[in-house]
Amino acid sequence: MEKYTDKWLFKCKTEGLCRRCGKPADDKAGGGKYVLCADCRTLDKKRWERLAAVGLCKGCGEPKVRDEHKYCEKCRAYARQFYWRRVYGV
């Protein structure tokens, strides 16, 4: 399964396709920073707004302990851990 995913991501990157649906991504519109097409980005934004309106985590959709954050404690801990590994090599 990982080999398929790696091949798919490589193909999307080299051909400028959306990672989710395979349509052409809007690389030129965003200065080369988009990996999703406009339709997929719109769907993501609607999903995040819907989850936030109900009080759920933007990342996983689980209930949040505190309402002041966008993400639950599990997603925030994962993001912190990922940041420390990437920046400091820990």
Contact map, one row per residue, 1 for C-alpha under 8 A:
111110000000000000000000000000000000000000000000000000000000000000000000000000000000000000
111111000000000000000000000000000000000000000000000000000000000000000000000000000000000000
111111100000000000000000000000000000000000000000000000000000000000000000000000000000000000
111111110000000000000000000000000000000000000000000000000000000000000000000000000000000000
111111111000000000000000000000000000000000000000000000000000000000000000000000000000000000
011111111100000000000000000000000000000000000000000000000000000000000000000000000000000000
001111111110000000000000000000000000000000000000000000000000000000000000000000000000000000
000111111111000000100000000000000000000000000000000000000000000000000000000000000000000000
000011111111100000100000000000000000000000000000000000000000000000000000000000000000000000
000001111111110000000000000000000000000000000000000000000000000000000000000000000000000000
000000111111111110000000000000000000000000000000000000000000000000000000000000000000000000
000000011111111111100100000000000000000000000000000000000000000000000000000000000000000000
000000001111111110000000000000000010000000000000000000000000000000000000000000000000000000
000000000111111110000000000000000000000000000000000000000000000000000000000000000000000000
000000000011111110000000000000000000000000000000000000000000000000000000000000000000000000
000000000011111111000001101000000010000000000000000000000000000000000000000000000000000000
000000000011111111100111100000000011100000000000000000000000000000000000000000000000000000
000000000001000111111111100000000011100000000000000000000000000000000000000000000000000000
000000011001000011111100000000000011000000000000000000000000000000000000000000000000000000
000000000000000001111100000000000001000100000000000000000000000000000000000000000000000000
000000000000000001111110000000000000000100000000000000000000000000000000000000000000000000
000000000001000011111111000000000000000000000000000000000000000000000000000000000000000000
000000000000000011001111100000000000100000000000000000000000000000000000000000000000000000
000000000000000111000111110000000000100000000000000000000000000000000000000000000000000000
000000000000000111000011111000000111110000000000000000000000000000000000000000000000000000
000000000000000000000001111111010111110000000000000000000000000000000000000000000000000000
000000000000000100000000111111111110000000000000000000000000000000000000000000000000000000
000000000000000000000000011111110000000000000000000000000000000000000000000000000000000000
000000000000000000000000011111110000000000000000000000000000000000000000000000000000000000
000000000000000000000000011111111100000000000000000000000000000000000000000000000000000000
000000000000000000000000001111111100000000000000000000000000000000000000000000000000000000
000000000000000000000000011111111100000000000000000000000000000000000000000000000000000000
000000000000000000000000001001111110000000000000000000000000000000000000000000000000000000
000000000000000000000000111001111111100000000000000000000000000000000000000000000000000000
000000000000100111100000111000001111100000000000000000000000000000000000000000000000000000
000000000000000011110000110000000111110110000000000000000000000000000000000000000000000000
000000000000000011000011110000000111111110000000000000000000000000000000000000000000000000
000000000000000000000000110000000001111111000000000000000000000000000000000000000000000000
000000000000000000000000000000000000111111100000000000000000000000000000000000000000000000
000000000000000000011000000000000001111111110000000000000000000000000000000000000000000000
000000000000000000000000000000000001111111111000000000000000000000000000000000000000000000
000000000000000000000000000000000000011111111100000000000000000000000000000000000000000000
000000000000000000000000000000000000001111111110000000000000000000000000000000000000000000
000000000000000000000000000000000000000111111111000000000000000000000000000000000000000000
000000000000000000000000000000000000000011111111100000000000000000000000000000000000000000
000000000000000000000000000000000000000001111111110000000000000000000000000000000000000000
000000000000000000000000000000000000000000111111111000000000000000000000000000000000000000
000000000000000000000000000000000000000000011111111100000100000000000000000000000000000000
000000000000000000000000000000000000000000001111111110000000000000000000000000000000000000
000000000000000000000000000000000000000000000111111111000000000000000000000000000000000000
000000000000000000000000000000000000000000000011111111111100100000000000000000000000000000
000000000000000000000000000000000000000000000001111111111100000000000100000000000000000000
000000000000000000000000000000000000000000000000111111110000000000000000000000000000000000
000000000000000000000000000000000000000000000000011111110000000000000000000000000000000000
000000000000000000000000000000000000000000000000001111111000001100100000000000000000000000
000000000000000000000000000000000000000000000000001111111100111100000011000000000000000000
000000000000000000000000000000000000000000000000001100111111111100000111000000000000000000
000000000000000000000000000000000000000000000001001100011111100000000110000000000000000000
000000000000000000000000000000000000000000000000000000001111100000000011001000000000000000
000000000000000000000000000000000000000000000000000000001111110000000000001000000000000000
000000000000000000000000000000000000000000000000001000011111111000000000000000000000000000
000000000000000000000000000000000000000000000000000000011001111100000001000000000000000000
000000000000000000000000000000000000000000000000000000111000111110000001000000000000000000
000000000000000000000000000000000000000000000000000000111000011111100011100000000000000000
000000000000000000000000000000000000000000000000000000000000001111100001100000000000000000
000000000000000000000000000000000000000000000000000000000000000111111001000000000000000000
000000000000000000000000000000000000000000000000000000100000000111111100000000000000000000
000000000000000000000000000000000000000000000000000000000000000001111100000000000000000000
000000000000000000000000000000000000000000000000000000000000000001111111000000000000000000
000000000000000000000000000000000000000000000000000100001100000000111111000000000000000000
000000000000000000000000000000000000000000000000000000011110000100001111101100000000000000
000000000000000000000000000000000000000000000000000000011010011111001111111100000000000000
000000000000000000000000000000000000000000000000000000000000000110000011111110000000000000
000000000000000000000000000000000000000000000000000000000000000000000001111111000000000000
000000000000000000000000000000000000000000000000000000000011000000000011111111100000000000
000000000000000000000000000000000000000000000000000000000000000000000011111111110000000000
000000000000000000000000000000000000000000000000000000000000000000000000111111111000000000
000000000000000000000000000000000000000000000000000000000000000000000000011111111100000000
000000000000000000000000000000000000000000000000000000000000000000000000001111111110000000
000000000000000000000000000000000000000000000000000000000000000000000000000111111111000000
000000000000000000000000000000000000000000000000000000000000000000000000000011111111100000
000000000000000000000000000000000000000000000000000000000000000000000000000001111111110000
000000000000000000000000000000000000000000000000000000000000000000000000000000111111111000
000000000000000000000000000000000000000000000000000000000000000000000000000000011111111111
000000000000000000000000000000000000000000000000000000000000000000000000000000001111111111
000000000000000000000000000000000000000000000000000000000000000000000000000000000111111111
000000000000000000000000000000000000000000000000000000000000000000000000000000000011111110
000000000000000000000000000000000000000000000000000000000000000000000000000000000001111111
000000000000000000000000000000000000000000000000000000000000000000000000000000000001111111
000000000000000000000000000000000000000000000000000000000000000000000000000000000001110111
